[in-house]
Amino acid sequence: MKKVLSVLLPCFVCVCLIQPINAIKIEPREPIGDPVPTQQYRFVNKKFVKSVYGAYKTVVSLNSPAGGATDISNSVSYSVTNQASYNINFSSSITNSSIVGGISSSLGISIGKSISKTASATLHLKKGETGRIQARAKYNCYQGTIQRKYITDTGGTIWLNYKTGYVKQYSGQMDFKTIID
């Protein structure tokens, strides 16, 4: 009997293990659908490209006082604007508000809105002279990847590269010059 069991038991175990596997019915799955694009964007892989200056703008025009030569100190206000573009020369701006919003929130800056800044400048004028103080902003240019968010058919999210983008961000520095007329 022991011999019979030792021969039959392994066969019985094999039949029991194989049978349930063959009994499992696998249903074919529907093909996976394409991810659905959203209107959410972000700016990643930011790297510094170069620094550039904006054009000089006259921010103050002054006349010398009647008494003669003097140093005139004045508070100077100026505006700067951060920009986003698909090209490094910033000849055109990105106008899609979703993309601009995604870049702005990714970098923590405001793009396309004028930012007012104030500084102090001194102009030395002789009697009868007029002068101007001009200012220009320094910007840092960055290159990065604009990514778009997609929703998968299983409810997950993926970020896919959309385009290379460029951001011109105000550096916090101004360059001043005085012009005596």
Beta strands, then each sheet from edge to edge (+ up, - down):
strand 1: 36-53
strand 2: 57-63
strand 3: 70-81
strand 4: 83-85
strand 5: 114-125
strand 6: 130-151
strand 7: 157-180
sheet 1: 1+ 6- 2+
sheet 2: 1+ 6- 7+ 4-
sheet 3: 3+ 5-
end
